[in-house]
Amino acid sequence: IAPYATCLVNGIYWEPSHPKLLRVAHGIQLVTPPPEWIQTDPRSGCPSLPHRLLAISDITADKWGSIELVQHTTTTDHPFLLYDPKTNTSV
């Protein structure tokens, strides 16, 4: 689902015995362009991505839960995190 979606909103009930919806390995695959991917002209002012996914909203906010990329919870003062699949870190 991740390569085809622009925004993923997750609110499912999840337990450790259940399968994960999105793993760290999937995040790495999303930023690794396939061999046939052709990047657009960098002078266009808009970076080209090898995928469509721009945002994940995990309402459940289970650390390392169904969305394995969620490593930290957010607060009202800092409601967003930026995740880098290449380093497996979020800020």
Biopython code that builds the backbone (N, CA, C, O; Angstrom):
import numpy as np
from Bio.PDB.StructureBuilder import StructureBuilder

atoms = [
    (1, "ILE", "N", (0.821, -1.202, 0.000)),
    (1, "ILE", "CA", (0.000, 0.000, 0.000)),
    (1, "ILE", "C", (0.870, 1.273, 0.000)),
    (1, "ILE", "O", (0.517, 2.254, -0.654)),
    (2, "ALA", "N", (1.985, 1.265, 0.717)),
    (2, "ALA", "CA", (2.798, 2.479, 0.864)),
    (2, "ALA", "C", (3.307, 3.056, -0.453)),
    (2, "ALA", "O", (3.305, 4.278, -0.598)),
    (3, "PRO", "N", (3.743, 2.248, -1.423)),
    (3, "PRO", "CA", (4.246, 2.855, -2.664)),
    (3, "PRO", "C", (3.161, 3.560, -3.484)),
    (3, "PRO", "O", (3.472, 4.370, -4.357)),
    (4, "TYR", "N", (1.897, 3.255, -3.207)),
    (4, "TYR", "CA", (0.802, 3.793, -4.013)),
    (4, "TYR", "C", (0.022, 4.898, -3.319)),
    (4, "TYR", "O", (-0.732, 5.620, -3.972)),
    (5, "ALA", "N", (0.187, 5.043, -2.009)),
    (5, "ALA", "CA", (-0.559, 6.043, -1.241)),
    (5, "ALA", "C", (0.247, 7.329, -1.121)),
    (5, "ALA", "O", (1.478, 7.306, -1.128)),
    (6, "THR", "N", (-0.455, 8.444, -1.012)),
    (6, "THR", "CA", (0.190, 9.725, -0.760)),
    (6, "THR", "C", (0.213, 10.014, 0.736)),
    (6, "THR", "O", (1.177, 10.576, 1.257)),
    (7, "CYS", "N", (-0.860, 9.622, 1.420)),
    (7, "CYS", "CA", (-0.967, 9.828, 2.864)),
    (7, "CYS", "C", (-1.551, 8.565, 3.484)),
    (7, "CYS", "O", (-2.546, 8.031, 2.994)),
    (8, "LEU", "N", (-0.942, 8.095, 4.543)),
    (8, "LEU", "CA", (-1.418, 6.909, 5.247)),
    (8, "LEU", "C", (-1.865, 7.335, 6.639)),
    (8, "LEU", "O", (-1.069, 7.866, 7.414)),
    (9, "VAL", "N", (-3.138, 7.106, 6.960)),
    (9, "VAL", "CA", (-3.674, 7.415, 8.288)),
    (9, "VAL", "C", (-3.949, 6.081, 8.974)),
    (9, "VAL", "O", (-4.763, 5.288, 8.502)),
    (10, "ASN", "N", (-3.268, 5.843, 10.083)),
    (10, "ASN", "CA", (-3.367, 4.570, 10.782)),
    (10, "ASN", "C", (-4.036, 4.771, 12.128)),
    (10, "ASN", "O", (-3.652, 5.654, 12.894)),
    (11, "GLY", "N", (-5.032, 3.954, 12.413)),
    (11, "GLY", "CA", (-5.703, 4.013, 13.704)),
    (11, "GLY", "C", (-6.138, 2.632, 14.153)),
    (11, "GLY", "O", (-7.102, 2.506, 14.908)),
    (12, "ILE", "N", (-5.442, 1.584, 13.700)),
    (12, "ILE", "CA", (-5.857, 0.219, 14.006)),
    (12, "ILE", "C", (-5.397, -0.214, 15.396)),
    (12, "ILE", "O", (-4.383, 0.256, 15.913)),
    (13, "TYR", "N", (-6.168, -1.117, 15.980)),
    (13, "TYR", "CA", (-5.751, -1.736, 17.238)),
    (13, "TYR", "C", (-4.643, -2.727, 16.905)),
    (13, "TYR", "O", (-4.761, -3.505, 15.958)),
    (14, "TRP", "N", (-3.569, -2.697, 17.683)),
    (14, "TRP", "CA", (-2.431, -3.560, 17.401)),
    (14, "TRP", "C", (-1.837, -4.102, 18.685)),
    (14, "TRP", "O", (-1.776, -3.401, 19.695)),
    (15, "GLU", "N", (-1.398, -5.357, 18.648)),
    (15, "GLU", "CA", (-0.672, -6.000, 19.745)),
    (15, "GLU", "C", (0.603, -6.608, 19.183)),
    (15, "GLU", "O", (0.668, -6.879, 17.983)),
    (16, "PRO", "N", (1.618, -6.832, 20.010)),
    (16, "PRO", "CA", (2.882, -7.384, 19.512)),
    (16, "PRO", "C", (2.745, -8.710, 18.751)),
    (16, "PRO", "O", (3.592, -9.027, 17.917)),
    (17, "SER", "N", (1.701, -9.478, 19.026)),
    (17, "SER", "CA", (1.513, -10.752, 18.319)),
    (17, "SER", "C", (0.937, -10.554, 16.912)),
    (17, "SER", "O", (0.912, -11.497, 16.122)),
    (18, "HIS", "N", (0.480, -9.352, 16.594)),
    (18, "HIS", "CA", (-0.106, -9.057, 15.284)),
    (18, "HIS", "C", (0.974, -8.635, 14.286)),
    (18, "HIS", "O", (2.018, -8.119, 14.684)),
    (19, "PRO", "N", (0.727, -8.851, 12.993)),
    (19, "PRO", "CA", (1.705, -8.392, 11.989)),
    (19, "PRO", "C", (1.741, -6.869, 11.914)),
    (19, "PRO", "O", (0.775, -6.193, 12.269)),
    (20, "LYS", "N", (2.852, -6.349, 11.453)),
    (20, "LYS", "CA", (3.015, -4.895, 11.310)),
    (20, "LYS", "C", (2.501, -4.453, 9.944)),
    (20, "LYS", "O", (2.598, -5.192, 8.964)),
    (21, "LEU", "N", (1.959, -3.252, 9.892)),
    (21, "LEU", "CA", (1.450, -2.699, 8.647)),
    (21, "LEU", "C", (2.581, -2.126, 7.799)),
    (21, "LEU", "O", (2.574, -2.264, 6.576)),
    (22, "LEU", "N", (3.547, -1.488, 8.443)),
    (22, "LEU", "CA", (4.665, -0.865, 7.734)),
    (22, "LEU", "C", (5.926, -1.041, 8.573)),
    (22, "LEU", "O", (5.980, -0.607, 9.724)),
    (23, "ARG", "N", (6.932, -1.675, 7.996)),
    (23, "ARG", "CA", (8.185, -1.954, 8.703)),
    (23, "ARG", "C", (9.285, -0.983, 8.281)),
    (23, "ARG", "O", (9.149, -0.276, 7.282)),
    (24, "VAL", "N", (10.370, -0.953, 9.045)),
    (24, "VAL", "CA", (11.523, -0.112, 8.719)),
    (24, "VAL", "C", (12.045, -0.465, 7.325)),
    (24, "VAL", "O", (12.416, 0.426, 6.560)),
    (25, "ALA", "N", (12.077, -1.751, 6.990)),
    (25, "ALA", "CA", (12.552, -2.179, 5.665)),
    (25, "ALA", "C", (11.706, -1.579, 4.548)),
    (25, "ALA", "O", (12.225, -1.264, 3.476)),
    (26, "HIS", "N", (10.405, -1.418, 4.792)),
    (26, "HIS", "CA", (9.537, -0.791, 3.789)),
    (26, "HIS", "C", (9.915, 0.675, 3.596)),
    (26, "HIS", "O", (9.892, 1.182, 2.474)),
    (27, "GLY", "N", (10.259, 1.352, 4.682)),
    (27, "GLY", "CA", (10.693, 2.750, 4.581)),
    (27, "GLY", "C", (11.939, 2.886, 3.729)),
    (27, "GLY", "O", (12.056, 3.815, 2.929)),
    (28, "ILE", "N", (12.869, 1.961, 3.901)),
    (28, "ILE", "CA", (14.096, 1.983, 3.095)),
    (28, "ILE", "C", (13.766, 1.744, 1.627)),
    (28, "ILE", "O", (14.324, 2.405, 0.751)),
    (29, "GLN", "N", (12.866, 0.807, 1.352)),
    (29, "GLN", "CA", (12.455, 0.540, -0.030)),
    (29, "GLN", "C", (11.805, 1.763, -0.664)),
    (29, "GLN", "O", (11.967, 2.006, -1.860)),
    (30, "LEU", "N", (11.073, 2.531, 0.134)),
    (30, "LEU", "CA", (10.379, 3.704, -0.406)),
    (30, "LEU", "C", (11.335, 4.790, -0.879)),
    (30, "LEU", "O", (11.022, 5.517, -1.822)),
    (31, "VAL", "N", (12.482, 4.912, -0.247)),
    (31, "VAL", "CA", (13.420, 5.968, -0.645)),
    (31, "VAL", "C", (14.521, 5.466, -1.574)),
    (31, "VAL", "O", (15.361, 6.246, -2.023)),
    (32, "THR", "N", (14.519, 4.175, -1.862)),
    (32, "THR", "CA", (15.490, 3.610, -2.795)),
    (32, "THR", "C", (14.841, 3.533, -4.167)),
    (32, "THR", "O", (13.921, 2.740, -4.368)),
    (33, "PRO", "N", (15.299, 4.336, -5.108)),
    (33, "PRO", "CA", (14.657, 4.335, -6.418)),
    (33, "PRO", "C", (14.888, 3.025, -7.164)),
    (33, "PRO", "O", (15.978, 2.455, -7.102)),
    (34, "PRO", "N", (13.859, 2.547, -7.873)),
    (34, "PRO", "CA", (14.054, 1.362, -8.702)),
    (34, "PRO", "C", (14.998, 1.687, -9.853)),
    (34, "PRO", "O", (15.165, 2.859, -10.191)),
    (35, "PRO", "N", (15.619, 0.679, -10.463)),
    (35, "PRO", "CA", (16.593, 0.933, -11.534)),
    (35, "PRO", "C", (16.032, 1.747, -12.701)),
    (35, "PRO", "O", (16.762, 2.513, -13.331)),
    (36, "GLU", "N", (14.743, 1.583, -12.991)),
    (36, "GLU", "CA", (14.167, 2.296, -14.139)),
    (36, "GLU", "C", (13.705, 3.713, -13.807)),
    (36, "GLU", "O", (13.203, 4.420, -14.681)),
    (37, "TRP", "N", (13.870, 4.136, -12.542)),
    (37, "TRP", "CA", (13.416, 5.455, -12.116)),
    (37, "TRP", "C", (14.302, 6.533, -12.722)),
    (37, "TRP", "O", (15.528, 6.445, -12.666)),
    (38, "ILE", "N", (13.681, 7.537, -13.292)),
    (38, "ILE", "CA", (14.411, 8.652, -13.896)),
    (38, "ILE", "C", (14.052, 9.914, -13.135)),
    (38, "ILE", "O", (12.884, 10.300, -13.082)),
    (39, "GLN", "N", (15.039, 10.552, -12.550)),
    (39, "GLN", "CA", (14.809, 11.769, -11.773)),
    (39, "GLN", "C", (14.541, 12.933, -12.721)),
    (39, "GLN", "O", (15.149, 13.036, -13.786)),
    (40, "THR", "N", (13.619, 13.807, -12.317)),
    (40, "THR", "CA", (13.316, 14.980, -13.128)),
    (40, "THR", "C", (14.426, 16.013, -13.001)),
    (40, "THR", "O", (15.328, 15.881, -12.174)),
    (41, "ASP", "N", (14.345, 17.019, -13.815)),
    (41, "ASP", "CA", (15.345, 18.085, -13.846)),
    (41, "ASP", "C", (15.422, 18.766, -12.477)),
    (41, "ASP", "O", (14.423, 19.332, -12.033)),
    (42, "PRO", "N", (16.572, 18.733, -11.794)),
    (42, "PRO", "CA", (16.678, 19.340, -10.462)),
    (42, "PRO", "C", (16.496, 20.852, -10.482)),
    (42, "PRO", "O", (16.279, 21.454, -9.430)),
    (43, "ARG", "N", (16.577, 21.473, -11.641)),
    (43, "ARG", "CA", (16.392, 22.928, -11.712)),
    (43, "ARG", "C", (14.923, 23.325, -11.678)),
    (43, "ARG", "O", (14.604, 24.513, -11.641)),
    (44, "SER", "N", (14.031, 22.347, -11.690)),
    (44, "SER", "CA", (12.600, 22.657, -11.708)),
    (44, "SER", "C", (12.114, 23.234, -10.383)),
    (44, "SER", "O", (11.025, 23.805, -10.325)),
    (45, "GLY", "N", (12.909, 23.093, -9.308)),
    (45, "GLY", "CA", (12.522, 23.642, -8.013)),
    (45, "GLY", "C", (11.695, 22.688, -7.179)),
    (45, "GLY", "O", (11.370, 22.994, -6.032)),
    (46, "CYS", "N", (11.353, 21.551, -7.728)),
    (46, "CYS", "CA", (10.554, 20.565, -7.007)),
    (46, "CYS", "C", (11.308, 19.242, -7.001)),
    (46, "CYS", "O", (11.506, 18.646, -8.060)),
    (47, "PRO", "N", (11.734, 18.770, -5.829)),
    (47, "PRO", "CA", (12.487, 17.515, -5.811)),
    (47, "PRO", "C", (11.616, 16.346, -6.248)),
    (47, "PRO", "O", (10.427, 16.295, -5.934)),
    (48, "SER", "N", (12.197, 15.440, -6.950)),
    (48, "SER", "CA", (11.501, 14.259, -7.421)),
    (48, "SER", "C", (11.714, 13.119, -6.435)),
    (48, "SER", "O", (12.825, 12.920, -5.943)),
    (49, "LEU", "N", (10.669, 12.382, -6.150)),
    (49, "LEU", "CA", (10.760, 11.262, -5.224)),
    (49, "LEU", "C", (10.466, 9.962, -5.964)),
    (49, "LEU", "O", (9.669, 9.957, -6.902)),
    (50, "PRO", "N", (11.098, 8.858, -5.558)),
    (50, "PRO", "CA", (10.823, 7.584, -6.206)),
    (50, "PRO", "C", (9.546, 6.920, -5.684)),
    (50, "PRO", "O", (9.305, 5.746, -5.968)),
    (51, "HIS", "N", (8.736, 7.641, -4.937)),
    (51, "HIS", "CA", (7.507, 7.107, -4.356)),
    (51, "HIS", "C", (6.488, 8.235, -4.238)),
    (51, "HIS", "O", (6.805, 9.395, -4.501)),
    (52, "ARG", "N", (5.268, 7.892, -3.844)),
    (52, "ARG", "CA", (4.216, 8.894, -3.676)),
    (52, "ARG", "C", (3.988, 9.268, -2.215)),
    (52, "ARG", "O", (3.437, 10.333, -1.935)),
    (53, "LEU", "N", (4.395, 8.421, -1.284)),
    (53, "LEU", "CA", (4.078, 8.620, 0.130)),
    (53, "LEU", "C", (4.773, 9.857, 0.688)),
    (53, "LEU", "O", (6.000, 9.955, 0.680)),
    (54, "LEU", "N", (3.972, 10.793, 1.168)),
    (54, "LEU", "CA", (4.502, 12.036, 1.720)),
    (54, "LEU", "C", (4.299, 12.144, 3.226)),
    (54, "LEU", "O", (5.073, 12.809, 3.914)),
    (55, "ALA", "N", (3.252, 11.486, 3.741)),
    (55, "ALA", "CA", (2.949, 11.637, 5.164)),
    (55, "ALA", "C", (2.316, 10.376, 5.730)),
    (55, "ALA", "O", (1.563, 9.673, 5.054)),
    (56, "ILE", "N", (2.640, 10.111, 6.983)),
    (56, "ILE", "CA", (2.003, 9.036, 7.741)),
    (56, "ILE", "C", (1.460, 9.662, 9.012)),
    (56, "ILE", "O", (2.186, 10.339, 9.740)),
    (57, "SER", "N", (0.191, 9.435, 9.274)),
    (57, "SER", "CA", (-0.422, 9.890, 10.516)),
    (57, "SER", "C", (-0.799, 8.646, 11.308)),
    (57, "SER", "O", (-1.741, 7.939, 10.951)),
    (58, "ASP", "N", (-0.072, 8.383, 12.369)),
    (58, "ASP", "CA", (-0.354, 7.213, 13.197)),
    (58, "ASP", "C", (-1.065, 7.682, 14.455)),
    (58, "ASP", "O", (-0.426, 8.075, 15.431)),
    (59, "ILE", "N", (-2.369, 7.637, 14.425)),
    (59, "ILE", "CA", (-3.190, 8.135, 15.527)),
    (59, "ILE", "C", (-2.970, 7.303, 16.787)),
    (59, "ILE", "O", (-3.040, 7.830, 17.898)),
    (60, "THR", "N", (-2.705, 6.014, 16.625)),
    (60, "THR", "CA", (-2.489, 5.154, 17.785)),
    (60, "THR", "C", (-1.158, 5.444, 18.464)),
    (60, "THR", "O", (-1.039, 5.271, 19.677)),
    (61, "ALA", "N", (-0.168, 5.877, 17.716)),
    (61, "ALA", "CA", (1.155, 6.269, 18.235)),
    (61, "ALA", "C", (1.794, 5.197, 19.105)),
    (61, "ALA", "O", (2.380, 5.500, 20.144)),
    (62, "ASP", "N", (1.679, 3.943, 18.680)),
    (62, "ASP", "CA", (2.350, 2.853, 19.393)),
    (62, "ASP", "C", (3.811, 2.826, 18.969)),
    (62, "ASP", "O", (4.111, 2.560, 17.805)),
    (63, "LYS", "N", (4.724, 3.098, 19.897)),
    (63, "LYS", "CA", (6.152, 3.044, 19.560)),
    (63, "LYS", "C", (6.492, 1.650, 19.057)),
    (63, "LYS", "O", (6.191, 0.653, 19.713)),
    (64, "TRP", "N", (7.122, 1.586, 17.887)),
    (64, "TRP", "CA", (7.514, 0.332, 17.248)),
    (64, "TRP", "C", (6.311, -0.592, 17.066)),
    (64, "TRP", "O", (6.455, -1.814, 17.085)),
    (65, "GLY", "N", (5.130, -0.008, 16.890)),
    (65, "GLY", "CA", (3.899, -0.782, 16.753)),
    (65, "GLY", "C", (3.596, -1.174, 15.323)),
    (65, "GLY", "O", (4.490, -1.591, 14.586)),
    (66, "SER", "N", (2.329, -1.042, 14.922)),
    (66, "SER", "CA", (1.930, -1.470, 13.578)),
    (66, "SER", "C", (2.634, -0.661, 12.493)),
    (66, "SER", "O", (2.863, -1.162, 11.392)),
    (67, "ILE", "N", (2.975, 0.583, 12.800)),
    (67, "ILE", "CA", (3.830, 1.392, 11.928)),
    (67, "ILE", "C", (5.187, 1.420, 12.629)),
    (67, "ILE", "O", (5.415, 2.237, 13.522)),
    (68, "GLU", "N", (6.072, 0.534, 12.224)),
    (68, "GLU", "CA", (7.348, 0.353, 12.922)),
    (68, "GLU", "C", (8.233, 1.602, 12.878)),
    (68, "GLU", "O", (9.169, 1.730, 13.666)),
    (69, "LEU", "N", (7.938, 2.507, 11.968)),
    (69, "LEU", "CA", (8.726, 3.726, 11.836)),
    (69, "LEU", "C", (8.482, 4.692, 12.995)),
    (69, "LEU", "O", (9.283, 5.598, 13.224)),
    (70, "VAL", "N", (7.384, 4.505, 13.724)),
    (70, "VAL", "CA", (7.062, 5.381, 14.856)),
    (70, "VAL", "C", (7.948, 4.991, 16.032)),
    (70, "VAL", "O", (7.760, 3.942, 16.648)),
    (71, "GLN", "N", (8.912, 5.847, 16.330)),
    (71, "GLN", "CA", (9.862, 5.578, 17.406)),
    (71, "GLN", "C", (9.625, 6.467, 18.619)),
    (71, "GLN", "O", (10.077, 6.154, 19.720)),
    (72, "HIS", "N", (8.918, 7.570, 18.420)),
    (72, "HIS", "CA", (8.650, 8.534, 19.489)),
    (72, "HIS", "C", (7.207, 8.994, 19.369)),
    (72, "HIS", "O", (6.630, 8.981, 18.283)),
    (73, "THR", "N", (6.636, 9.397, 20.482)),
    (73, "THR", "CA", (5.317, 10.017, 20.434)),
    (73, "THR", "C", (5.496, 11.528, 20.331)),
    (73, "THR", "O", (6.559, 12.063, 20.642)),
    (74, "THR", "N", (4.455, 12.194, 19.895)),
    (74, "THR", "CA", (4.514, 13.648, 19.744)),
    (74, "THR", "C", (3.744, 14.320, 20.876)),
    (74, "THR", "O", (3.034, 13.671, 21.645)),
    (75, "THR", "N", (3.905, 15.634, 20.953)),
    (75, "THR", "CA", (3.185, 16.433, 21.944)),
    (75, "THR", "C", (2.401, 17.516, 21.216)),
    (75, "THR", "O", (2.560, 17.712, 20.011)),
    (76, "THR", "N", (1.564, 18.207, 21.955)),
    (76, "THR", "CA", (0.808, 19.307, 21.365)),
    (76, "THR", "C", (1.742, 20.408, 20.878)),
    (76, "THR", "O", (1.498, 21.021, 19.839)),
    (77, "ASP", "N", (2.805, 20.655, 21.625)),
    (77, "ASP", "CA", (3.767, 21.689, 21.230)),
    (77, "ASP", "C", (4.603, 21.276, 20.021)),
    (77, "ASP", "O", (5.025, 22.130, 19.242)),
    (78, "HIS", "N", (4.846, 19.983, 19.859)),
    (78, "HIS", "CA", (5.641, 19.455, 18.737)),
    (78, "HIS", "C", (4.875, 18.279, 18.123)),
    (78, "HIS", "O", (5.191, 17.122, 18.397)),
    (79, "PRO", "N", (3.856, 18.578, 17.283)),
    (79, "PRO", "CA", (2.956, 17.531, 16.802)),
    (79, "PRO", "C", (3.475, 16.685, 15.637)),
    (79, "PRO", "O", (2.791, 15.751, 15.219)),
    (80, "PHE", "N", (4.651, 16.980, 15.105)),
    (80, "PHE", "CA", (5.154, 16.263, 13.938)),
    (80, "PHE", "C", (6.556, 15.727, 14.176)),
    (80, "PHE", "O", (7.324, 16.277, 14.966)),
    (81, "LEU", "N", (6.874, 14.648, 13.480)),
    (81, "LEU", "CA", (8.224, 14.093, 13.447)),
    (81, "LEU", "C", (8.627, 13.915, 11.992)),
    (81, "LEU", "O", (7.786, 13.618, 11.144)),
    (82, "LEU", "N", (9.884, 14.093, 11.708)),
    (82, "LEU", "CA", (10.431, 13.786, 10.393)),
    (82, "LEU", "C", (11.261, 12.523, 10.540)),
    (82, "LEU", "O", (12.157, 12.453, 11.381)),
    (83, "TYR", "N", (10.960, 11.530, 9.723)),
    (83, "TYR", "CA", (11.642, 10.238, 9.807)),
    (83, "TYR", "C", (12.561, 10.063, 8.605)),
    (83, "TYR", "O", (12.175, 10.333, 7.468)),
    (84, "ASP", "N", (13.779, 9.607, 8.872)),
    (84, "ASP", "CA", (14.746, 9.333, 7.806)),
    (84, "ASP", "C", (14.987, 7.830, 7.754)),
    (84, "ASP", "O", (15.675, 7.289, 8.620)),
    (85, "PRO", "N", (14.432, 7.139, 6.749)),
    (85, "PRO", "CA", (14.602, 5.691, 6.675)),
    (85, "PRO", "C", (16.051, 5.251, 6.476)),
    (85, "PRO", "O", (16.424, 4.146, 6.869)),
    (86, "LYS", "N", (16.858, 6.101, 5.874)),
    (86, "LYS", "CA", (18.251, 5.717, 5.620)),
    (86, "LYS", "C", (19.044, 5.570, 6.914)),
    (86, "LYS", "O", (19.935, 4.726, 7.006)),
    (87, "THR", "N", (18.721, 6.391, 7.916)),
    (87, "THR", "CA", (19.420, 6.318, 9.201)),
    (87, "THR", "C", (18.549, 5.725, 10.305)),
    (87, "THR", "O", (19.020, 5.511, 11.422)),
    (88, "ASN", "N", (17.272, 5.457, 9.992)),
    (88, "ASN", "CA", (16.303, 4.932, 10.949)),
    (88, "ASN", "C", (16.207, 5.824, 12.180)),
    (88, "ASN", "O", (16.193, 5.341, 13.312)),
    (89, "THR", "N", (16.140, 7.132, 11.945)),
    (89, "THR", "CA", (16.013, 8.105, 13.029)),
    (89, "THR", "C", (14.873, 9.065, 12.727)),
    (89, "THR", "O", (14.492, 9.259, 11.573)),
    (90, "SER", "N", (14.341, 9.658, 13.780)),
    (90, "SER", "CA", (13.309, 10.680, 13.606)),
    (90, "SER", "C", (13.628, 11.865, 14.498)),
    (90, "SER", "O", (14.187, 11.713, 15.585)),
    (91, "VAL", "N", (13.266, 13.042, 14.024)),
    (91, "VAL", "CA", (13.483, 14.276, 14.776)),
    (91, "VAL", "C", (12.230, 15.119, 14.735)),
    (91, "VAL", "O", (12.198, 16.207, 15.309)),
]
sb = StructureBuilder()
sb.init_structure("model")
sb.init_model(0)
sb.init_chain("A")
sb.init_seg("    ")
for serial, (resi, resn, name, xyz) in enumerate(atoms, 1):
    if name == "N":
        sb.init_residue(resn, " ", resi, " ")
    sb.init_atom(name, np.array(xyz, "f"), 0.0, 1.0, " ", f" {name:<3s}", serial, name[0])
structure = sb.get_structure()
